Amino acid sequence: MSENKKHFPPVPIEGQIGEPWVVLGDGRGLADWGRDDEIAYNQTNRQTEKALFYRRTFDFLTDNRVAGDYHEYGCHRCRTFRMSLTEARRHNQTDMHFHAFDSFEGLPEPTTDTSVEIWTRGALTTSEQDFMGMVRDHGIYADRVHTVKGFYDQSLTEDLKRQYIDSGRKISLINIDCDLYESAVPVFQFIDPLLQEGAVLYIDDLFAGYKGSPRKGVARAFLEWQGRTRWKVVRHLDIGWWGRSYIVYLDKDAAVGVL
Ligand SMILES: C[S@@+](CC[C@H](N)C(=O)[O-])C[C@H]1O[C@@H](n2cnc3c(N)ncnc32)[C@H](O)[C@@H]1O
């Protein structure tokens, strides 16, 4: 395997003394580079950025004494979910519960025009059983993981919202990772009464799936929600080219519409 195919650990960008001032893969190193290499390269780099986000955010939450539960809307391969479990364990979050909301049947039929042709009904499916298998294999706080199965427009009911409100448990960290505008709309509606000051909103697909347009996709759902909620958000961390996190706070005089 050539130097450029060693993705593990992810390819660091190293400086060098002299032009072009960084070490770059060259024609010899990339001679037999193919599509599989590209996928592995992107995945390793992307998941590394996400893992760094979880590390930083659990430090933020712990340092600021923001207690609450983890919610993930879009759980698929249990990658980010496992990151939350690992960082919760590292930060000794012994009271945190972890809520996994997913159809466990993949995407619904898209009703908006996305730019990703593979986002079709049933894409990105992981069954509930396989998901819980990964949680158990991971071996951290599995007894505090709860799944809510179903498409959000049907599963995120007023009754379920009431149960969460009545439990008195707030969200400290939420990952919205469900790709589509129409999937994100009911999620923002559902989480609104469960937020608290200091809660972190991680919006994974802010610039994905709709050519980065803030008028479309999850970004649009996020902006629309900001127009109707009492909560304000301040930008916190960037996660790669695709996502951002925000801290939730209250201030009736602050401007709305932050991206
Ligand atoms: C990109 S994947 C999530 C990746 C995951 N966070 C990980 O790290 O492995 C998107 C997920 O969103 C779920 N999803 C998208 N729209 C949904 C909807 N309307 N209702 C329920 N689940 C949905 C899909 O089933 C899929 O599991």
The ligand as a MOL file (V3000), in Angstrom:
LIG
                    3D

  0  0  0     0  0            999 V3000
M  V30 BEGIN CTAB
M  V30 COUNTS 27 29 0 0 0
M  V30 BEGIN ATOM
M  V30 1 C -26.8490 10.2240 7.4780 0
M  V30 2 S -27.7300 9.0050 8.3340 0 CHG=1
M  V30 3 C -27.2440 9.2880 10.0130 0
M  V30 4 C -25.8020 8.8970 10.3080 0
M  V30 5 C -25.5320 8.6300 11.7850 0
M  V30 6 N -25.6250 9.8250 12.5890 0
M  V30 7 C -24.1810 7.9840 11.9660 0
M  V30 8 O -23.2680 8.6600 12.4910 0
M  V30 9 O -24.0180 6.7990 11.6510 0 CHG=-1
M  V30 10 C -29.3870 9.5870 8.2640 0
M  V30 11 C -30.3940 8.8000 9.0890 0
M  V30 12 O -31.5850 9.5850 9.1850 0
M  V30 13 C -32.7070 8.7350 9.2000 0
M  V30 14 N -33.8610 9.5340 8.7480 0
M  V30 15 C -33.8690 10.4850 7.7810 0
M  V30 16 N -35.0920 11.0240 7.6560 0
M  V30 17 C -35.8820 10.4240 8.5910 0
M  V30 18 C -37.2510 10.5590 8.9580 0
M  V30 19 N -38.0650 11.4280 8.3430 0
M  V30 20 N -37.7160 9.8090 9.9660 0
M  V30 21 C -36.9140 8.9190 10.6030 0
M  V30 22 N -35.6010 8.7320 10.2920 0
M  V30 23 C -35.0950 9.4700 9.2950 0
M  V30 24 C -32.3130 7.5930 8.2690 0
M  V30 25 O -33.0340 6.4210 8.5550 0
M  V30 26 C -30.8060 7.4450 8.5590 0
M  V30 27 O -30.5960 6.4760 9.5370 0
M  V30 END ATOM
M  V30 BEGIN BOND
M  V30 1 1 1 2
M  V30 2 1 2 3
M  V30 3 1 2 10
M  V30 4 1 3 4
M  V30 5 1 4 5
M  V30 6 1 5 6
M  V30 7 1 5 7
M  V30 8 2 7 8
M  V30 9 1 7 9
M  V30 10 1 10 11
M  V30 11 1 11 12
M  V30 12 1 11 26
M  V30 13 1 12 13
M  V30 14 1 13 14
M  V30 15 1 13 24
M  V30 16 1 14 15
M  V30 17 1 14 23
M  V30 18 2 15 16
M  V30 19 1 16 17
M  V30 20 1 17 18
M  V30 21 2 17 23
M  V30 22 1 18 19
M  V30 23 2 18 20
M  V30 24 1 20 21
M  V30 25 2 21 22
M  V30 26 1 22 23
M  V30 27 1 24 25
M  V30 28 1 24 26
M  V30 29 1 26 27
M  V30 END BOND
M  V30 END CTAB
M  END
